[in-house]
């Protein structure tokens, strides 16, 4: 929070009453007069947010007043921070308008929220509002006159109860939330018939999770992929019966996507894996106070080098296989994709979660090591899981780094595994081989 305050240069803060003590502890460490005003949501603390809402709006600001939509910052969300400290992502007013125009097209053509004239949609947001995923749908739902329901304390029972009570039509989830619903004993006790569409984003969606979800909930599932730096999702698809794990769908309107060799930058064709690059009018201005990181992310032609590794097929469907930094170089420096081994482990009936990383040897080659969370009271030893994978892959892909059974896999707020913590063995180990 201190990092965000300093980088953004914020002069106002809006804080929920439940978090006021923590926020004031941070604010006390800032230089005097940094914050001009703090508004409080909930409780009887003054000044309340209602006081701010009651103020007369300022006159519209235009280019005549010096506002240049393409360069003026509208918001600063922060990157997910899975590979290091969070970066402040500067999103312009033009970025905001572009993504809303894209969503209006999707709503008009594909009826995401009914139609653009419909005001009876209710959108449930359970991911943090500081995340671009929630922020996108918050703005879009309000733009169409729909209702947004925020759920601050997320649990499977709270999600199910909220869908039923508020007749939610659109739910913005991560794969973790789909899994929570599937595994909840209360799922069949709630009426979820109002739910028409569920989106999944912010982390990789597995075939196993979505199939189990669709057995219990009739809503369409839309798999999305995007980035904070793009202020939006860039690809998406409805998960049908022939959908395959790792598929993130087709390119959205106003977006261009290409796949290049990460070493040479050479353009690649269908079914040739490489780095996914994206160009769009929603692309951020850059990282706050970090021109070096900005130039390494966005090239001179405006292409965002996502760091994601994948390919597209002859149908134009894009498959996201891994982060480039997560690819392992094993024997003879052959590249191995962790996602392939993770998918195999998830096929075992006793495995609830699985993450694979590369463990370096003295010769800088890497050994694949798996971290798994077992289903409750699962009677399986790590050696059994190691053989389960090794019997199904060639020698250079085998789990030579072993299998660690752990209590839980560390994740960020959107459900992405924090692999750097696993590499540092910052996890409670129950058993290993």
N, C-alpha and C positions, 0 to 999 in steps of 0.2 A: 504493500500500500504506500509506503514511504517512497519507493522507487517510482510508482505511478504518479504520485503527487509532484515529485521533483521534475520528472521528465515532461509532464504535461503542462506544468506551470498553472495548475488549476487555482482559481481564486474563490470559487464557490464549492460547497460539498452538500450533497443530499444523502442523508444517512438514515437507515431504519433504526427505530428506537432500540431494538434488540442488540444492535451493534454499536450503539453510541459510546459506551465505555471504551471499547477497543479503538474506535475512531479517534476519540479525544486524546487517548494515550499517544497515538501517532501524531496528531495535530500539535501536541505540546512539544514535540521534538523539532518542529519546523521553525524557521526564522520568524521572529515577530511580524505580525501584520501580513503574513503570507495568505491566509484565508480571510476574505472579507465577510463571508456569511456562511453559516451552516444551517441547513433546513432539515427538519426531522419528520420522518414518516412513521405514523402510529404512536400510540401512547399520548400522554398529556404534556409532552415536552415542548417548550416554545423555543424559537419560532417554528411553527408547524408548516408542513408543505402546503396546507390549505391557504395560508397567508400569501404564499408565492403565486398560487393558482389564481387568487383573487385580484392580483395586480392587473392594471390595464396593459394590454400588449403594446410594445413599442411599434412605431411605424415600420412598414416593410423596408428592408434594406435592398438596394439595387446596385448595379455596376456604377451608377452615377455617384454612389457614396464610397466608391473604391473597392467594392466587393468583386473579385474575379472568381467565378465559380470553380474553374479548373484548378486554381492554385490556393484558394482559401480553404482552410481545414474546417470540416464540419464536426468531426469526432476523432477520438484516438483510442481505439481498442488496443489490446495488447496481444502479441503472438502467444501461442500456447506454451512456449518455454520448455518443450520436451528435450531440446538439445543444448540449452543454456539459459541465460537470463532472458526474461521477457522483453521484447522490443516494442516500443510505441509505434503503432501503425497509423500514419496520417491519411485519413480518408477525406476527400474533398466533397464539396457540394455537388459537383458534376458527377462524381462517383455515386452519390446517393440517388440522384435523379435517374442515372442510367440503370441502376439495378431495379428501381421501382417501375420504370418503363418496361424492362424485361419481364418483371413479374406480372404487370398488367396484361402483357401479351399472353403469358402462360395461363392466366386466369380467364381471359376472353376465349382462347382457343381450346384449352384443356380443362376448363372449369375446375380449377384447383380449390377455389373457395365458393363454389356455386358459380355465379357469373359476376361480372364487374358491377352489376346493379344489385346483387344480393347483399343483404345486411344481416342474414340470419346465421352466419358462420361463427363458431366459437373455437378459438385457437388456444390450446394448452401449451404453455412453455414451462419446461422443467429444468432446462440447462441455464447456466448463468447468463444474465442479461449483458454482462461484459463480453460475452462470446459473440462473434459475428453471426453465428448460426441462429441464435435466438433473436439477435437484434434485427436481422433481416425480416423474420416473420412477424416480429412485433410491429415494425413499420408497415409491412404489407397488409396485415390484417386490419390495422387502423385506417389505412388508406381506403380500404373497401368498405369501411363502416362496420366491420365485424367487431366481435368482443374478444378480448384476450384475458385468459385466466393464468395467473402466476402462482406457482407452487414453490414456496421457499424451502420447505422441509420435505425432501424427496424420499419416499418409501413406496413399496409396491401397494400397500393398503391405501396410502394417500392418493396415489395416481388413480387407482381403480375407483375410489370414492369420488374423486373430483370429476372424472369422466361421466359418471352416472349422475351426480348432482347437477352439473352444469351443462349436461347434454353436449359434450365436446364433439365437434365434427372433424377437427384437424389437430393432431398431436405431434409435437416436435420432439423427437426422441433421439437418443444415441442407441447403439446396439445393446448397451448395458441395461437400458430401461426396458427394451423388448424382452430381454432375458429375465429381468425382475418380474415382469407380468406373467411370463410363461411359467415360472417356477413358483408363483404365489398360489397357495391353496385357496385363496379367496377369489381367484379369477372367475370361476364359474358362478360365484355368488352375486356378482355385480352385472347390471345391465349395461353392456357396451355397444348396444345397437346403434346409438347415435353416431358412432365413430365411422367416418367415411374414408379418411386418408390419414396415414401415419408416415412421417418422414423419418429416415435414419441417416445420420451423418456424424461427423467429427471423429469417427473411428471405423475400422474395417468391419463390415457386416458379414457374418458367416452363414452359409447355407443351412447349417443345422439349426441355428437360432431362429432364422426367419421362417423356416418350415414349421417349427413347433409353434411359433407365434400365430401363423396363419391357420393352424388347426383350431385355435381357440378364439381368434378374433377375425371377423369377416372383412375388415377394412383393407383397402389397398395399401401396399407398402411401397414407398418411393425411396430408392437409395440415392443419396446425393453426395457429391464431392465438391469441395471448394477450399478456400483459404482466407484467413484474415486479410492477407495482402491483396486479395481480389475483391474484398468487401462483399462477397457473394458466393453462391455455389456456381460452378462452371459446367458441371455435367450432372446428368440424372437419368433414372429409368424406373419404370414400374417393375417390381419384382414379380415375374410370372413363373409358371411351373418350369420353364426351360432356362430360367436365370441361373447363372453360375457364380460361385463365390469369386470375389475380387472384381466383378463387373461393376463399373460406376456409371454406365450408360453412355448416352450420346451428348454431343456438345450443345450447350444452351444457346439461345439467340444472343447475338452481339458478341459471342466469344469465338476466338480462333484457338485451335490446339495443334501442336506438332510434336513429334517425338524425335529426339536427336541423340546421337552418340555422346555420352557425357564427357568423353575424353577429347574427341575431335570436333564436336559440334555438328558433324555431318547429319543431314536429314535422313531419317529412316522411313521405311515403308511399312505396309501392313504386316503384322505378326513379328516385327523386329523390335525387341525390347530395348528401351533406352530411357532418357530423362524426358518427362512430360513438361512441355513449355506452353504457356498460355498468354494470349494477348487480348485485351478487352478495355472498353472505356471505363470499367469499374476499377481498374488497377490503381492502387494507392499512389499518393504523391511520393512517398518514401518513408523510411524509418526516421523517427525524430532523433536529431543530434547524432546520426550515424550514417554518414554519406558512404563510408566504405561498405557497410552491409547492404545499403541500397543499391550500389553499383554492382555488387556481386549477385544480387537477386534479379535486377532488371537490366537488360542489355540495351545497347544504343538504339535498337529497333523497337524497343518497348515490350519485348518478350520477357515474361516472368519465368525464371528458371526455378521450378517448384521444388526440386530435390526429390521428387517422387519418381519411382521407377515403374515403367509399365509399357503397354503397347496397345494398338488398336487392331481390330480384325477387319475382314472384308466387308462386314456389315456396318462398319463405322462405330461399333461398340468399343469402349475403352476399358481396359483392365489395369487396375492399379495393384502391383505386386509387392512393392516394398519401398522404403526410403533408401536412397542411394547410400547414405551413411550406414544403413543397417545391413547391406549386403556383405556376406562373409566371403573371404578368399581362403579356401581350404587347400588341400594337397595340390601341388602344381599350379597354385594360384587360380584355380577354377572358381568362378563365382557361384555361390549358393544362396538361394532366396529363403530367408527365415519363414516366410508365409507358407511355403510348401510343406515344411516340417510341422508348422503349427496346425495346418489343416489336417494333416495326418493324425496328430495327437488328439485333436478334437473329435475324430471319428471313433476313438475308444470310448466305450460307454461309461467309464468311471472318471473321465477327465471333464472338469467344468470349465477351466481356463488354461491356456497354454501360451507361453511366449518363448521364442528361441533367440539367443544371441550368440555372437562369436567370442570365444575365449582365446586370447593370443598365446602362442607358444614362443619359445626363444627365437625361432627362425621367422617370426612374424606371420606364419600361417595361423589360421584360426580353426578351432575345434567347435562345432555346434554344441551348445548346451541348452537344455530345455528347463524352464521353470513351469511347473504345473500346479494348479489347485484342483484337488479331487472333489468329486461329489461327496455329500455327507455319508460317513461310514462306509466309504468305498474300500473293499478288501483287495487292494492292488499294491504291489511293491514297485518302486522306481525301476528295478531291473526288468520287470515285465513290460513297462512302457518303453524302455530303451529297445528291447527286442522287437516290440510291436512296430516301431518305426524302422529300425535297422533292417528288418526282414523285407521291407517294402521299397528300399532306396538303394542306389549304388554305393560303393564303398566311400567315395568322397563326400557324400551327403549324410553319412551316419552320425548319430549323436555321440561322437567320441569324447565330447566334453561332459557327458553324463546327463542325468536327469535329477533335478532338485524338486522335491515336493515341498511346497511352501504354504503358509497360512493364507496369504493373499499376495497379489501382484500389485505393486505400487502404480498408481495411475494419477493423471491430472484430473481437473474438474470435468473434463469432457469424456473421460474413459480411456484416453490414450495411455498405453503402458509407458512408464518412465524407465526406458532401457538403461539409461546411464546409472540408475540406482541398482539395477540388477547386475550390471557389469562390476559395480563396486561391492557387490554382495550385501547391499543394505536391505536385507529381507530376512524374515524369520524362517529358518530351515527346519523342516520336520523330519525329512529323510532324504537320502541321496545315493547315487551310485556313480 
